[in-house]
């Protein structure tokens, strides 16, 4: 039997209730704290687990890769997304480059202005 979460619009009490699929939407639900007859349903975010391969395939979408040479901001967003997908800290040099790309600075300008990046 599914569990549904509610919050009372009257007293802000949060509670769970077990309802069958048939009962949901047809059986009246009231707050167990104050008896208010119209609590609000709480919908929690859903996470979908994907394999590393699925995540990398999604990032390698040709439409997402189109124009990266001409658009530093898109390149920066893609690099940040890749870092988040990997779940690893890429270091301060990486963050510096991505921040500059997202502000629209070209890779060539970044290399000229900060030649010591990546020399650790």
C-alpha positions in Angstrom: 0.0 0.0 0.0 1.5 3.4 -1.0 2.4 6.0 1.6 1.4 9.6 0.9 2.7 12.6 2.7 0.6 15.6 3.6 1.0 19.0 5.3 -2.0 20.6 7.0 -2.8 24.1 5.6 -4.2 25.0 9.0 -1.6 23.9 11.6 1.4 23.0 9.3 1.5 19.4 10.8 3.2 17.0 8.4 1.9 13.4 8.4 1.9 10.2 6.3 -1.1 8.1 5.4 -1.4 4.7 3.7 -4.0 4.6 0.9 -4.6 2.1 -1.8 -4.5 3.3 -5.3 -8.3 3.1 -5.4 -8.6 5.2 -2.2 -6.3 7.9 -3.3 -8.4 10.9 -4.6 -11.7 9.4 -3.4 -11.2 8.8 0.3 -11.3 12.0 2.4 -8.1 12.9 4.2 -7.9 15.1 7.3 -5.2 16.3 9.5 -4.7 14.0 12.5 -3.5 17.0 14.6 -6.3 19.5 14.1 -8.8 17.7 12.0 -8.6 20.2 9.1 -10.3 18.6 6.1 -8.1 19.7 3.3 -4.4 19.0 3.8 -1.9 19.6 1.0 -0.2 16.7 -0.6 3.6 16.8 -0.4 5.3 15.6 -3.6 9.0 14.6 -3.1 11.5 14.8 -5.9 12.3 11.5 -7.6 15.9 10.5 -8.4 16.6 8.2 -11.3 19.8 6.2 -11.1 21.8 6.1 -14.3 25.0 4.2 -15.1 28.2 6.0 -15.8 27.8 5.0 -19.4 24.3 6.5 -19.7 25.5 9.8 -18.1 28.4 10.1 -20.5 26.3 9.2 -23.5 23.9 12.0 -22.6 26.7 14.4 -22.4 28.1 13.3 -25.7 24.9 14.2 -27.5 26.0 15.8 -30.8 23.5 18.6 -30.4 25.1 19.6 -27.1 28.6 19.5 -28.6 27.7 21.5 -31.7 29.3 25.0 -31.6 31.6 24.4 -28.6 34.5 25.9 -30.5 32.6 29.1 -31.0 30.8 29.4 -27.7 32.9 29.5 -24.5 29.9 29.8 -22.3 28.4 26.6 -23.6 31.8 24.9 -23.3 32.0 26.1 -19.6 28.6 24.8 -18.8 29.3 21.5 -20.4 32.6 21.2 -18.5 30.8 22.0 -15.2 28.2 19.4 -15.9 30.8 16.8 -16.7 32.5 17.6 -13.4 29.2 17.2 -11.5 28.5 14.0 -13.3 31.9 12.6 -12.2 31.2 13.7 -8.7 34.9 14.6 -8.1 36.6 17.8 -7.2 38.6 18.8 -10.3 40.7 21.4 -8.4 41.0 25.1 -8.3 42.5 25.5 -11.8 39.6 23.7 -13.4 37.1 25.9 -11.5 39.0 29.0 -12.6 38.9 28.0 -16.2 35.2 27.0 -16.1 34.3 30.3 -14.3 36.1 32.3 -17.0 34.5 30.3 -19.9 31.0 30.8 -18.4 31.7 34.5 -18.4 32.4 34.3 -22.1 36.2 34.4 -22.1 37.7 32.4 -24.9 40.1 29.5 -24.1 42.9 31.4 -26.0 42.4 34.5 -23.8 42.4 32.4 -20.7 45.7 30.8 -21.7 47.2 34.2 -22.4 46.1 35.8 -19.2 46.8 32.9 -16.9 49.7 30.9 -18.4 50.5 29.1 -15.1 47.2 27.3 -15.1 47.7 23.5 -15.2 51.4 23.6 -14.3 51.0 22.1 -10.8 
